[in-house]
Amino acid sequence: MASPRETVIHRSQSDDGVIEITQQGDIRALYFGSSAKQSALDILRPEQLQLSYTRAMVSALLFFPAPRSVLLIGLGAGSLANFLWHHFPSCQIDVAEMRADVVHLAHSHFALPIDPRLRIHIGDGGQFMALKREQRQTYDLILIDAYNHDGIADEVRVVSFFENVHACLNQHGTLSMNLWTGEPHYPLTLQYLEQVFPRKVLQLPVDERANVIVLASRQKIFPGAAKPLKKRALALEDRFNIPFLSYVRQLKRCDRWLSLSRLFQP
């Protein structure tokens, strides 16, 4: 629920649960019936990412900096969709969102554009992922942030879901998924990711939060040469005012730790 400093400007309830929208200054936030802030957006600058975990999710741009096709599983207030739509005008964005009321509020309260480049499917994200695999549709980036008031959505915490994600990534495409370490299904979800993307998974902890962004790819995600990646991070940081260089350092530490730990596996 909202903090005392926030003003509730919308509250509704359906069979899927409670939705609250709050405002504090120019910042609007979305809550799903708990104290966890699902999304936040500056109504004057909707193309900017306000929450640290959403900024960390676009660390995937380090590995695919100019995406032309993106799939989002989970819309929330549409902050990631707004960011991608604004900054990548040649990009086609597909979104799967379970709740029609969430889509409506993203348009009415969070400046989500109605545009042919932004196609929104209302329904089960797991079923949508399976359909895209059947259609042999592939994406440069797949970003997954699928939570409800109970935690991670059921349809995205089964191994078949990640098998479909793997099939729908382009050869050098990247998956970025928001996980919460306090969620009961976190260890098993991570296990499924490692199973489907063996030795191709990295974890990016979000500063001062319990979120961990998991990055995975069909290829080995971390290139051997650090210098070009640092150069790309500096360019992205300058363009988006997001700490990409810090993400590179954290991911390098994760890559080294995982490589070392594998040496001692039985």
VEXDREN-2710 file (C-alpha; in Angstrom, 1 decimal):
% VEXDREN-2710
k/r/px/py/pz
1/MET/0.0/0.0/0.0
2/ALA/1.0/3.6/-0.4
3/SER/3.3/5.4/2.0
4/PRO/1.9/8.4/4.1
5/ARG/3.8/10.8/1.7
6/GLU/1.9/9.6/-1.3
7/THR/-1.6/10.6/-2.3
8/VAL/-3.9/7.8/-3.6
9/ILE/-5.4/9.0/-6.9
10/HIS/-7.0/5.7/-7.9
11/ARG/-8.1/2.5/-6.2
12/SER/-10.0/-0.4/-7.7
13/GLN/-10.5/-4.1/-7.1
14/SER/-11.3/-7.0/-9.3
15/ASP/-11.1/-10.8/-9.1
16/ASP/-7.3/-10.4/-9.8
17/GLY/-6.8/-8.2/-6.7
18/VAL/-6.4/-4.6/-5.6
19/ILE/-4.8/-1.9/-7.6
20/GLU/-3.7/1.5/-6.2
21/ILE/-2.1/4.4/-8.0
22/THR/-0.4/7.1/-6.0
23/GLN/1.2/10.4/-6.7
24/GLN/4.0/12.3/-4.9
25/GLY/5.1/15.4/-6.8
26/ASP/5.4/14.4/-10.5
27/ILE/6.0/10.7/-9.6
28/ARG/3.1/8.2/-10.0
29/ALA/3.4/4.7/-8.6
30/LEU/1.5/1.4/-9.0
31/TYR/0.8/-1.0/-6.2
32/PHE/-0.9/-4.4/-6.3
33/GLY/-2.5/-4.6/-2.9
34/SER/0.8/-4.7/-0.9
35/SER/3.6/-2.3/0.1
36/ALA/5.8/-3.4/-2.8
37/LYS/6.0/-0.7/-5.4
38/GLN/5.3/-2.4/-8.8
39/SER/6.1/0.5/-11.0
40/ALA/6.8/4.2/-10.9
41/LEU/6.9/6.9/-13.6
42/ASP/7.6/10.6/-13.9
43/ILE/4.5/11.9/-15.6
44/LEU/6.5/14.8/-17.2
45/ARG/9.3/12.4/-18.4
46/PRO/7.7/9.0/-19.0
47/GLU/10.7/7.8/-21.0
48/GLN/12.9/7.8/-17.9
49/LEU/13.1/4.8/-15.6
50/GLN/12.5/5.7/-12.0
51/LEU/13.1/2.5/-10.1
52/SER/16.5/1.0/-9.6
53/TYR/15.4/-2.5/-10.6
54/THR/13.9/-1.4/-13.9
55/ARG/17.1/0.5/-14.7
56/ALA/19.0/-2.7/-13.9
57/MET/16.7/-4.7/-16.2
58/VAL/17.9/-2.7/-19.2
59/SER/21.5/-3.8/-18.4
60/ALA/20.6/-6.3/-21.2
61/LEU/21.4/-3.4/-23.6
62/LEU/25.1/-4.0/-22.8
63/PHE/24.8/-7.2/-24.9
64/PHE/22.2/-6.0/-27.5
65/PRO/22.4/-2.2/-27.6
66/ALA/20.1/-1.6/-30.6
67/PRO/17.2/-3.9/-30.3
68/ARG/14.6/-4.1/-33.1
69/SER/12.3/-6.6/-31.5
70/VAL/11.5/-6.8/-27.8
71/LEU/9.0/-8.9/-25.8
72/LEU/7.8/-7.9/-22.3
73/ILE/6.1/-10.4/-20.1
74/GLY/4.3/-8.2/-17.5
75/LEU/3.4/-4.6/-18.2
76/GLY/2.8/-3.0/-14.8
77/ALA/2.6/0.8/-15.3
78/GLY/4.4/0.4/-18.6
79/SER/7.7/2.1/-17.6
80/LEU/9.9/-0.4/-19.6
81/ALA/7.5/-0.2/-22.5
82/ASN/7.7/3.6/-22.4
83/PHE/11.5/3.6/-22.2
84/LEU/11.9/1.3/-25.2
85/TRP/9.2/3.0/-27.3
86/HIS/10.7/6.4/-26.8
87/HIS/14.4/5.6/-27.2
88/PHE/14.3/2.9/-29.9
89/PRO/12.0/4.3/-32.7
90/SER/12.7/1.3/-35.0
91/CYS/11.9/-1.3/-32.4
92/GLN/8.7/-3.4/-32.4
93/ILE/7.5/-4.1/-28.8
94/ASP/5.2/-7.0/-27.9
95/VAL/3.7/-7.1/-24.4
96/ALA/1.9/-9.9/-22.6
97/GLU/-0.1/-8.8/-19.6
98/MET/-2.7/-10.9/-17.7
99/ARG/-4.9/-8.1/-16.4
100/ALA/-7.0/-5.9/-18.8
101/ASP/-7.4/-3.3/-16.0
102/VAL/-3.7/-2.9/-15.7
103/VAL/-3.4/-2.2/-19.4
104/HIS/-6.3/0.3/-19.2
105/LEU/-4.6/2.2/-16.3
106/ALA/-1.2/2.2/-18.0
107/HIS/-2.8/4.1/-20.9
108/SER/-5.0/6.4/-18.7
109/HIS/-2.7/7.2/-15.8
110/PHE/0.9/6.4/-17.0
111/ALA/1.2/7.9/-20.5
112/LEU/1.6/4.6/-22.2
113/PRO/1.2/5.3/-25.9
114/ILE/-1.2/3.7/-28.3
115/ASP/0.9/2.9/-31.3
116/PRO/1.4/0.2/-33.9
117/ARG/4.9/-0.4/-32.6
118/LEU/3.5/-1.4/-29.2
119/ARG/1.3/-4.5/-29.4
120/ILE/-0.3/-5.5/-26.2
121/HIS/-1.8/-9.0/-25.7
122/ILE/-4.1/-9.5/-22.7
123/GLY/-3.7/-12.9/-21.3
124/ASP/-1.5/-15.6/-19.8
125/GLY/2.2/-14.8/-20.4
126/GLY/3.1/-18.5/-20.4
127/GLN/0.6/-19.3/-23.1
128/PHE/1.7/-16.2/-25.1
129/MET/5.3/-17.4/-24.9
130/ALA/4.3/-20.9/-26.1
131/LEU/2.4/-19.3/-29.0
132/LYS/5.4/-17.2/-30.1
133/ARG/7.5/-20.4/-30.1
134/GLU/5.0/-22.2/-32.2
135/GLN/5.0/-19.2/-34.6
136/ARG/8.8/-19.3/-34.7
137/GLN/8.8/-15.6/-33.6
138/THR/12.2/-14.5/-32.2
139/TYR/13.3/-11.4/-30.3
140/ASP/16.4/-9.5/-29.6
141/LEU/15.4/-8.9/-26.0
142/ILE/12.9/-10.6/-23.7
143/LEU/12.2/-8.8/-20.4
144/ILE/10.2/-10.5/-17.7
145/ASP/8.7/-8.8/-14.7
146/ALA/5.7/-10.9/-13.9
147/TYR/4.5/-10.4/-10.4
148/ASN/1.2/-10.1/-8.6
149/HIS/0.4/-9.5/-4.9
150/ASP/1.3/-13.1/-4.1
151/GLY/4.7/-13.0/-5.8
152/ILE/6.0/-14.3/-9.1
153/ALA/3.2/-15.3/-11.5
154/ASP/2.5/-19.1/-11.7
155/GLU/2.8/-19.2/-15.5
156/VAL/6.5/-18.0/-15.5
157/ARG/7.9/-20.4/-12.9
158/VAL/7.8/-23.6/-14.8
159/VAL/10.7/-25.1/-16.8
160/SER/8.7/-25.2/-20.0
161/PHE/8.3/-21.4/-19.9
162/PHE/12.0/-20.9/-19.9
163/GLU/12.4/-23.5/-22.7
164/ASN/10.0/-21.4/-24.8
165/VAL/12.0/-18.2/-23.9
166/HIS/15.2/-19.9/-25.0
167/ALA/13.6/-20.9/-28.4
168/CYS/12.3/-17.3/-28.9
169/LEU/15.6/-15.5/-28.4
170/ASN/17.6/-14.5/-31.5
171/GLN/21.0/-16.1/-31.7
172/HIS/22.6/-13.2/-29.8
173/GLY/19.5/-12.1/-28.0
174/THR/19.3/-11.6/-24.2
175/LEU/16.9/-12.4/-21.5
176/SER/16.5/-10.1/-18.5
177/MET/14.3/-11.2/-15.7
178/ASN/13.4/-9.5/-12.4
179/LEU/13.5/-11.9/-9.4
180/TRP/13.0/-11.1/-5.7
181/THR/15.2/-13.1/-3.3
182/GLY/12.5/-13.0/-0.6
183/GLU/10.0/-14.8/-2.8
184/PRO/9.5/-18.5/-2.0
185/HIS/9.9/-19.7/-5.6
186/TYR/13.2/-17.8/-6.2
187/PRO/15.6/-20.7/-5.8
188/LEU/13.6/-23.0/-8.1
189/THR/13.1/-20.3/-10.7
190/LEU/16.9/-19.7/-10.7
191/GLN/17.4/-23.5/-11.0
192/TYR/15.2/-23.7/-14.1
193/LEU/17.1/-20.8/-15.7
194/GLU/20.4/-22.6/-15.1
195/GLN/18.9/-25.8/-16.5
196/VAL/17.7/-24.2/-19.7
197/PHE/20.7/-21.8/-20.1
198/PRO/23.6/-23.9/-18.8
199/ARG/26.6/-21.7/-17.9
200/LYS/25.0/-18.7/-19.6
201/VAL/23.3/-17.1/-16.6
202/LEU/24.5/-14.0/-14.7
203/GLN/23.0/-12.3/-11.7
204/LEU/22.9/-8.6/-11.1
205/PRO/21.9/-7.7/-7.5
206/VAL/20.0/-4.4/-7.3
207/ASP/21.6/-2.0/-4.7
208/GLU/19.7/-1.7/-1.4
209/ARG/16.9/-3.9/-2.7
210/ALA/16.1/-7.6/-2.6
211/ASN/15.7/-7.7/-6.3
212/VAL/18.2/-9.7/-8.5
213/ILE/18.2/-9.2/-12.3
214/VAL/19.0/-12.4/-14.1
215/LEU/20.6/-12.2/-17.5
216/ALA/20.8/-15.1/-19.9
217/SER/21.5/-15.8/-23.5
218/ARG/21.8/-18.6/-26.0
219/GLN/25.5/-17.7/-26.3
220/LYS/28.0/-17.2/-23.5
221/ILE/26.7/-13.9/-22.2
222/PHE/30.0/-12.3/-21.0
223/PRO/32.5/-11.6/-23.7
224/GLY/36.2/-12.2/-23.1
225/ALA/37.3/-8.7/-24.0
226/ALA/36.3/-6.2/-21.3
227/LYS/37.5/-3.1/-23.1
228/PRO/34.8/-3.0/-25.8
229/LEU/32.1/-3.7/-23.2
230/LYS/33.4/-0.8/-21.0
231/LYS/33.3/1.5/-24.0
232/ARG/29.7/0.5/-24.8
233/ALA/28.8/0.9/-21.1
234/LEU/30.1/4.5/-21.1
235/ALA/28.1/5.3/-24.2
236/LEU/24.9/3.9/-22.8
237/GLU/25.5/5.6/-19.5
238/ASP/25.9/8.9/-21.2
239/ARG/22.8/8.4/-23.4
240/PHE/20.4/7.2/-20.7
241/ASN/21.9/8.4/-17.4
242/ILE/21.8/4.8/-16.1
243/PRO/24.9/3.3/-14.3
244/PHE/25.9/0.8/-17.0
245/LEU/29.6/0.9/-16.0
246/SER/28.7/-0.2/-12.5
247/TYR/26.6/-3.0/-14.0
248/VAL/29.6/-4.2/-16.0
249/ARG/31.7/-4.3/-12.8
250/GLN/29.1/-6.3/-10.9
251/LEU/28.5/-8.7/-13.8
252/LYS/32.3/-9.3/-14.2
253/ARG/32.5/-10.2/-10.5
254/CYS/29.5/-12.6/-10.9
255/ASP/31.1/-14.2/-14.0
256/ARG/34.4/-14.7/-12.1
257/TRP/32.7/-16.1/-9.1
258/LEU/30.5/-18.5/-11.2
259/SER/33.6/-19.7/-13.1
260/LEU/35.5/-20.3/-9.9
261/SER/32.6/-22.2/-8.2
262/ARG/32.2/-24.5/-11.2
263/LEU/35.8/-25.7/-10.7
264/PHE/34.8/-27.1/-7.3
265/GLN/31.6/-28.7/-8.4
266/PRO/31.5/-32.5/-7.8
END
